[in-house]
């Protein structure tokens, strides 16, 4: 996994692409095609790194499930995609929260639930990821503004997230990453 300075995976266009193919509703090839389309839409070093890291993570998931055909397919694409020469670090795309259609907000809600779950897991382990938490807060704000969330359950979740954030700052980081 790569983490270059000034390249964030918390980019709205990337997160919407990623969440749109998450889960077992899409086969390996469909996932690869979707992330390559994301890259080809506006080739840049940022988009290259996001796609490369996604493919590496996808491959790890298939290795854990011992799915050899998918592992080989991803490796073939990784081998072809390794060359990032000639790509520039572009000025980061501005997250245009107001103009994205969000497919009637279904993707936004799915993304929020996914990142909320990740935040909860990381915070319980004492890992506070500032960039992710800021992204989750902005996403929550946009969903509220659009009238898509704010039931008693949503209020409980936000209260819980705030408590976990406060607690995580006083804990030793026990969260382990796979890479």
Backbone as CSV, one residue per row, in Angstrom:
resi,resn,N_x,N_y,N_z,CA_x,CA_y,CA_z,C_x,C_y,C_z
1,UNK,0.847,-1.180,0.000,0.000,0.000,0.000,0.886,1.235,0.000
2,UNK,0.468,2.195,-0.746,1.213,3.439,-0.850,0.464,4.546,-0.125
3,UNK,1.213,5.440,0.470,0.613,6.636,1.063,1.578,7.772,0.822
4,UNK,1.345,8.439,-0.289,2.190,9.565,-0.644,1.685,10.827,0.036
5,UNK,2.622,11.705,0.293,2.256,12.985,0.884,1.324,13.725,-0.073
6,UNK,0.335,14.375,0.460,-0.630,15.171,-0.298,-1.577,14.355,-1.176
7,UNK,-1.669,13.054,-0.947,-2.651,12.242,-1.658,-3.562,11.609,-0.620
8,UNK,-4.837,11.892,-0.766,-5.816,11.419,0.203,-6.787,10.450,-0.450
9,UNK,-7.148,9.417,0.290,-8.204,8.547,-0.216,-9.569,9.100,0.156
10,UNK,-9.600,10.158,0.958,-10.852,10.773,1.363,-11.209,11.887,0.386
11,UNK,-11.490,11.458,-0.813,-11.905,12.306,-1.913,-13.301,11.826,-2.291
12,UNK,-14.234,12.727,-2.429,-15.630,12.349,-2.619,-15.837,11.480,-3.859
13,UNK,-15.263,11.870,-4.989,-15.447,11.083,-6.220,-14.904,9.668,-6.036
14,UNK,-13.734,9.555,-5.387,-13.157,8.227,-5.166,-14.020,7.412,-4.211
15,UNK,-14.436,8.019,-3.121,-15.226,7.282,-2.140,-16.551,6.797,-2.737
16,UNK,-17.167,7.610,-3.588,-18.407,7.180,-4.234,-18.148,6.044,-5.222
17,UNK,-17.023,6.102,-5.916,-16.650,5.002,-6.818,-16.442,3.726,-6.011
18,UNK,-15.671,3.823,-4.959,-15.336,2.663,-4.125,-16.585,2.018,-3.528
19,UNK,-17.464,2.841,-2.980,-18.640,2.273,-2.302,-19.629,1.701,-3.305
20,UNK,-19.612,2.209,-4.536,-20.561,1.725,-5.539,-20.304,0.275,-5.941
21,UNK,-19.105,-0.234,-5.654,-18.766,-1.619,-6.032,-18.419,-2.482,-4.828
22,UNK,-18.669,-1.964,-3.656,-18.335,-2.729,-2.461,-19.310,-3.883,-2.271
23,UNK,-18.769,-5.013,-1.883,-19.616,-6.155,-1.570,-19.622,-7.211,-2.656
24,UNK,-20.438,-8.209,-2.432,-20.442,-9.380,-3.319,-21.366,-9.221,-4.523
25,UNK,-22.008,-8.080,-4.675,-22.894,-7.866,-5.813,-22.159,-7.642,-7.118
26,UNK,-20.851,-7.539,-7.055,-20.032,-7.295,-8.241,-18.902,-8.303,-8.270
27,UNK,-18.622,-8.835,-9.449,-17.495,-9.766,-9.528,-16.193,-8.978,-9.635
28,UNK,-15.119,-9.687,-9.561,-13.786,-9.077,-9.545,-13.549,-8.219,-10.788
29,UNK,-13.882,-8.734,-11.933,-13.637,-7.996,-13.171,-14.451,-6.700,-13.227
30,UNK,-15.695,-6.736,-12.760,-16.522,-5.532,-12.732,-15.914,-4.474,-11.820
31,UNK,-15.367,-4.892,-10.695,-14.729,-3.953,-9.770,-13.505,-3.316,-10.415
32,UNK,-12.704,-4.126,-11.093,-11.504,-3.610,-11.761,-11.887,-2.605,-12.838
33,UNK,-12.869,-2.946,-13.659,-13.308,-2.042,-14.722,-13.813,-0.713,-14.164
34,UNK,-14.540,-0.765,-13.061,-15.087,0.458,-12.453,-13.965,1.379,-11.958
35,UNK,-12.966,0.823,-11.277,-11.895,1.696,-10.764,-11.002,2.193,-11.902
36,UNK,-10.824,1.395,-12.950,-10.064,1.876,-14.101,-10.804,3.009,-14.800
37,UNK,-12.129,2.927,-14.863,-12.921,4.020,-15.453,-12.741,5.296,-14.645
38,UNK,-12.721,5.155,-13.319,-12.486,6.300,-12.445,-11.136,6.935,-12.785
39,UNK,-10.091,6.110,-12.921,-8.757,6.634,-13.232,-8.739,7.312,-14.601
40,UNK,-9.298,6.652,-15.597,-9.222,7.149,-16.971,-10.032,8.427,-17.179
41,UNK,-11.007,8.669,-16.316,-11.818,9.879,-16.412,-10.946,11.130,-16.277
42,UNK,-9.994,11.122,-15.351,-9.071,12.245,-15.124,-7.750,11.683,-14.624
43,UNK,-6.931,11.129,-15.513,-5.669,10.520,-15.047,-4.798,11.506,-14.265
44,UNK,-4.403,11.093,-13.079,-3.513,11.893,-12.245,-2.800,10.937,-11.301
45,UNK,-1.752,11.419,-10.675,-1.029,10.600,-9.707,-1.931,10.226,-8.528
46,UNK,-2.777,11.159,-8.087,-3.688,10.867,-6.978,-4.616,9.705,-7.334
47,UNK,-5.239,9.789,-8.502,-6.175,8.737,-8.905,-5.438,7.414,-9.124
48,UNK,-4.238,7.478,-9.669,-3.450,6.262,-9.868,-3.205,5.568,-8.525
49,UNK,-2.754,6.346,-7.529,-2.448,5.753,-6.231,-3.697,5.165,-5.569
50,UNK,-4.820,5.854,-5.677,-6.055,5.319,-5.086,-6.435,3.985,-5.718
51,UNK,-6.362,3.912,-7.037,-6.726,2.678,-7.744,-5.722,1.572,-7.431
52,UNK,-4.441,1.893,-7.431,-3.419,0.894,-7.139,-3.623,0.300,-5.744
53,UNK,-3.844,1.165,-4.761,-4.074,0.685,-3.395,-5.356,-0.135,-3.298
54,UNK,-6.390,0.274,-4.018,-7.638,-0.487,-4.018,-7.388,-1.898,-4.563
55,UNK,-6.653,-1.983,-5.670,-6.378,-3.297,-6.263,-5.558,-4.177,-5.320
56,UNK,-4.584,-3.599,-4.646,-3.806,-4.378,-3.679,-4.688,-4.875,-2.540
57,UNK,-5.565,-4.022,-2.043,-6.475,-4.426,-0.972,-7.459,-5.480,-1.444
58,UNK,-7.959,-5.328,-2.655,-8.874,-6.302,-3.233,-8.187,-7.662,-3.355
59,UNK,-6.948,-7.629,-3.783,-6.187,-8.874,-3.917,-5.996,-9.552,-2.561
60,UNK,-5.726,-8.775,-1.534,-5.585,-9.353,-0.189,-6.879,-10.040,0.252
61,UNK,-8.002,-9.425,-0.062,-9.286,-10.022,0.283,-9.511,-11.351,-0.418
62,UNK,-9.160,-11.407,-1.672,-9.320,-12.658,-2.414,-8.321,-13.717,-1.953
63,UNK,-7.125,-13.292,-1.526,-6.158,-14.259,-0.987,-6.698,-14.889,0.280
64,UNK,-7.316,-14.067,1.125,-7.881,-14.586,2.375,-8.981,-15.607,2.085
65,UNK,-9.691,-15.416,0.984,-10.766,-16.335,0.597,-10.251,-17.464,-0.305
66,UNK,-8.947,-17.449,-0.584,-8.297,-18.463,-1.427,-8.954,-18.576,-2.808
67,UNK,-9.150,-17.440,-3.438,-9.765,-17.391,-4.767,-8.680,-17.110,-5.801
68,UNK,-8.027,-18.183,-6.247,-6.831,-18.081,-7.082,-7.053,-17.378,-8.424
69,UNK,-8.158,-17.626,-9.100,-8.398,-16.986,-10.400,-8.484,-15.474,-10.257
70,UNK,-9.162,-15.006,-9.219,-9.291,-13.574,-8.990,-7.946,-12.961,-8.617
71,UNK,-7.170,-13.686,-7.830,-5.842,-13.206,-7.426,-4.967,-12.996,-8.659
72,UNK,-4.990,-13.970,-9.571,-4.177,-13.860,-10.796,-4.679,-12.717,-11.680
73,UNK,-5.984,-12.548,-11.793,-6.552,-11.469,-12.595,-6.107,-10.112,-12.052
74,UNK,-6.197,-9.936,-10.757,-5.789,-8.664,-10.140,-4.291,-8.451,-10.318
75,UNK,-3.485,-9.498,-10.133,-2.036,-9.358,-10.290,-1.673,-8.915,-11.699
76,UNK,-2.363,-9.465,-12.692,-2.126,-9.063,-14.080,-2.386,-7.566,-14.242
77,UNK,-3.470,-7.089,-13.675,-3.785,-5.663,-13.771,-2.807,-4.816,-12.969
78,UNK,-2.389,-5.309,-11.804,-1.398,-4.568,-11.015,-0.082,-4.455,-11.780
79,UNK,0.346,-5.546,-12.411,1.600,-5.528,-13.166,1.548,-4.501,-14.300
80,UNK,0.422,-4.413,-14.959,0.269,-3.455,-16.065,0.114,-2.021,-15.559
81,UNK,-0.397,-1.880,-14.368,-0.742,-0.574,-13.824,0.376,0.021,-12.972
82,UNK,1.490,-0.692,-12.809,2.555,-0.238,-11.908,3.241,1.038,-12.364
83,UNK,3.226,1.298,-13.635,3.973,2.443,-14.148,3.172,3.727,-13.921
84,UNK,3.697,4.582,-13.067,3.038,5.859,-12.810,3.842,7.015,-13.399
85,UNK,4.873,6.675,-14.161,5.712,7.719,-14.770,4.879,8.573,-15.706
86,UNK,5.161,9.837,-15.714,4.447,10.753,-16.586,3.175,11.307,-15.966
87,UNK,2.743,10.718,-14.881,1.555,11.244,-14.203,1.990,12.355,-13.260
88,UNK,1.212,13.381,-13.216,1.519,14.526,-12.380,0.646,14.526,-11.134
89,UNK,1.182,15.100,-10.077,0.390,15.352,-8.889,-0.431,16.595,-9.208
90,UNK,-1.697,16.390,-9.506,-2.574,17.480,-9.921,-3.084,18.227,-8.693
91,UNK,-3.554,19.420,-8.931,-4.250,20.114,-7.858,-5.443,19.233,-7.507
92,UNK,-5.615,18.959,-6.233,-6.660,18.028,-5.801,-8.028,18.511,-6.254
93,UNK,-8.803,17.573,-6.748,-10.168,17.882,-7.152,-10.930,18.397,-5.929
94,UNK,-11.699,19.404,-6.137,-12.520,19.931,-5.055,-13.730,19.029,-4.897
95,UNK,-14.011,18.637,-3.672,-15.200,17.851,-3.408,-16.414,18.749,-3.576
96,UNK,-17.173,18.511,-4.624,-18.354,19.324,-4.910,-19.574,18.635,-4.310
97,UNK,-19.719,18.804,-3.028,-20.759,18.113,-2.274,-22.166,18.486,-2.735
98,UNK,-22.347,19.693,-3.229,-23.691,20.168,-3.570,-24.188,19.703,-4.930
99,UNK,-23.289,19.423,-5.868,-23.757,19.128,-7.217,-23.798,17.634,-7.554
100,UNK,-23.325,16.800,-6.672,-23.341,15.373,-6.958,-24.744,14.833,-6.733
101,UNK,-25.224,14.074,-7.703,-26.601,13.582,-7.634,-26.780,12.471,-6.612
102,UNK,-25.772,11.692,-6.362,-25.789,10.655,-5.335,-26.791,9.533,-5.587
103,UNK,-27.315,9.431,-6.809,-28.303,8.379,-7.090,-29.380,8.367,-6.012
104,UNK,-30.045,9.498,-5.864,-31.099,9.674,-4.856,-30.557,9.430,-3.449
105,UNK,-29.304,9.749,-3.273,-28.629,9.679,-1.978,-28.355,8.263,-1.478
106,UNK,-28.730,7.257,-2.225,-28.471,5.887,-1.768,-26.976,5.624,-1.583
107,UNK,-26.165,6.087,-2.530,-24.713,5.893,-2.383,-24.174,6.670,-1.200
108,UNK,-24.684,7.874,-0.994,-24.231,8.687,0.135,-24.520,8.023,1.464
109,UNK,-25.702,7.456,1.587,-26.069,6.771,2.828,-25.229,5.512,3.002
110,UNK,-25.038,4.764,1.913,-24.202,3.558,1.965,-22.762,3.921,2.358
111,UNK,-22.254,5.008,1.792,-20.903,5.464,2.113,-20.814,5.881,3.577
112,UNK,-21.803,6.617,4.035,-21.809,7.056,5.432,-21.784,5.857,6.380
113,UNK,-22.621,4.874,6.130,-22.668,3.691,6.995,-21.341,2.942,6.974
114,UNK,-20.727,2.836,5.798,-19.446,2.146,5.669,-18.350,2.858,6.451
115,UNK,-18.250,4.173,6.278,-17.207,4.930,6.972,-17.485,5.036,8.464
116,UNK,-18.758,5.106,8.839,-19.116,5.118,10.258,-18.632,3.833,10.920
117,UNK,-18.878,2.711,10.267,-18.459,1.406,10.799,-16.933,1.346,10.934
118,UNK,-16.222,1.858,9.923,-14.760,1.879,9.968,-14.272,2.781,11.097
119,UNK,-14.886,3.964,11.217,-14.510,4.885,12.300,-14.704,4.223,13.650
120,UNK,-15.853,3.608,13.822,-16.171,2.955,15.091,-15.107,1.910,15.441
121,UNK,-14.746,1.086,14.471,-13.735,0.038,14.690,-12.381,0.651,15.063
122,UNK,-11.956,1.648,14.297,-10.662,2.265,14.551,-10.647,2.992,15.889
123,UNK,-11.695,3.741,16.179,-11.738,4.514,17.424,-11.754,3.606,18.647
124,UNK,-12.461,2.478,18.567,-12.465,1.523,19.682,-11.063,0.996,19.952
125,UNK,-10.254,0.927,18.899,-8.870,0.477,19.046,-7.907,1.599,19.385
126,UNK,-8.438,2.796,19.593,-7.583,3.920,19.974,-6.948,4.646,18.806
127,UNK,-7.410,4.367,17.576,-6.838,5.017,16.398,-7.784,6.100,15.904
128,UNK,-7.356,7.343,16.013,-8.137,8.499,15.567,-7.534,8.989,14.263
129,UNK,-8.256,8.825,13.164,-7.787,9.247,11.846,-8.472,10.573,11.510
130,UNK,-7.745,11.669,11.680,-8.327,13.008,11.538,-9.003,13.208,10.185
131,UNK,-8.331,12.774,9.147,-8.849,12.989,7.796,-10.177,12.240,7.587
132,UNK,-10.232,11.009,8.053,-11.465,10.238,7.912,-12.584,10.851,8.751
133,UNK,-12.271,11.221,9.973,-13.299,11.776,10.843,-13.860,13.080,10.277
134,UNK,-13.012,13.902,9.697,-13.490,15.147,9.074,-14.385,14.828,7.873
135,UNK,-14.021,13.812,7.105,-14.813,13.409,5.942,-16.172,12.878,6.392
136,UNK,-16.188,12.052,7.423,-17.445,11.508,7.957,-18.342,12.650,8.438
137,UNK,-17.761,13.623,9.120,-18.547,14.760,9.605,-19.154,15.554,8.451
138,UNK,-18.363,15.793,7.408,-18.868,16.544,6.254,-19.974,15.749,5.546
139,UNK,-19.770,14.463,5.386,-20.769,13.613,4.751,-22.069,13.629,5.561
140,UNK,-21.941,13.533,6.858,-23.107,13.578,7.739,-23.841,14.905,7.581
141,UNK,-23.093,15.981,7.555,-23.674,17.320,7.393,-24.464,17.422,6.078
142,UNK,-23.902,16.906,4.998,-24.560,16.962,3.693,-25.827,16.109,3.687
143,UNK,-25.767,14.957,4.306,-26.942,14.087,4.360,-28.067,14.733,5.181
144,UNK,-27.706,15.402,6.258,-28.715,16.108,7.064,-29.329,17.247,6.243
145,UNK,-28.455,18.020,5.610,-28.910,19.163,4.809,-29.883,18.703,3.726
146,UNK,-29.630,17.539,3.154,-30.508,17.007,2.115,-31.733,16.300,2.661
147,UNK,-31.835,16.230,3.980,-32.987,15.592,4.598,-32.949,14.070,4.544
148,UNK,-31.758,13.502,4.390,-31.637,12.057,4.226,-31.421,11.321,5.523
149,UNK,-30.937,11.987,6.549,-30.754,11.339,7.841,-31.217,12.283,8.936
150,UNK,-31.503,11.780,9.973,-31.655,12.386,11.277,-32.834,11.831,12.042
151,UNK,-32.797,10.566,12.169,-33.748,9.867,13.026,-33.121,9.779,14.420
152,UNK,-33.841,9.210,15.343,-33.301,8.992,16.697,-32.078,8.091,16.622
153,UNK,-32.094,7.125,15.708,-30.954,6.219,15.530,-29.718,6.997,15.066
154,UNK,-29.919,7.938,14.131,-28.803,8.757,13.641,-28.223,9.623,14.757
155,UNK,-29.096,10.207,15.574,-28.621,11.026,16.699,-27.809,10.175,17.674
156,UNK,-28.276,8.965,17.921,-27.550,8.048,18.806,-26.175,7.721,18.225
157,UNK,-26.117,7.440,16.918,-24.844,7.097,16.284,-23.843,8.242,16.346
158,UNK,-24.309,9.457,16.092,-23.400,10.605,16.146,-22.916,10.837,17.572
159,UNK,-23.814,10.712,18.523,-23.416,10.850,19.929,-22.372,9.793,20.280
160,UNK,-22.606,8.558,19.837,-21.658,7.463,20.087,-20.306,7.740,19.431
161,UNK,-20.331,8.236,18.196,-19.093,8.545,17.494,-18.309,9.629,18.229
162,UNK,-18.978,10.640,18.713,-18.301,11.712,19.472,-17.664,11.163,20.749
163,UNK,-18.386,10.274,21.431,-17.835,9.664,22.645,-16.608,8.807,22.318
164,UNK,-16.703,8.026,21.251,-15.573,7.191,20.849,-14.361,8.040,20.464
165,UNK,-14.613,9.145,19.787,-13.511,10.046,19.408,-12.821,10.582,20.654
166,UNK,-13.596,11.041,21.617,-13.018,11.583,22.856,-12.235,10.506,23.591
167,UNK,-12.790,9.316,23.689,-12.110,8.211,24.380,-10.846,7.780,23.657
168,UNK,-10.879,7.783,22.331,-9.716,7.308,21.560,-8.487,8.176,21.798
169,UNK,-8.717,9.438,22.101,-7.597,10.357,22.315,-6.861,10.082,23.624
170,UNK,-7.493,9.327,24.516,-6.862,9.008,25.799,-6.350,7.567,25.839
171,UNK,-6.556,6.830,24.745,-6.155,5.416,24.702,-4.852,5.234,23.935
172,UNK,-4.184,4.138,24.235,-3.049,3.731,23.419,-3.619,3.076,22.162
173,UNK,-3.022,3.370,21.011,-3.495,2.802,19.755,-3.232,1.294,19.740
174,UNK,-4.310,0.511,19.702,-4.200,-0.948,19.664,-4.640,-1.505,18.315
175,UNK,-5.012,-0.605,17.403,-5.522,-1.069,16.113,-4.360,-1.534,15.232
176,UNK,-4.499,-2.696,14.643,-3.492,-3.242,13.743,-3.982,-3.178,12.301
177,UNK,-3.129,-2.728,11.431,-3.445,-2.713,10.000,-2.806,-3.929,9.362
178,UNK,-3.360,-4.352,8.225,-2.871,-5.544,7.536,-1.605,-5.286,6.738
179,UNK,-1.236,-4.028,6.533,-0.075,-3.725,5.692,0.970,-2.999,6.478
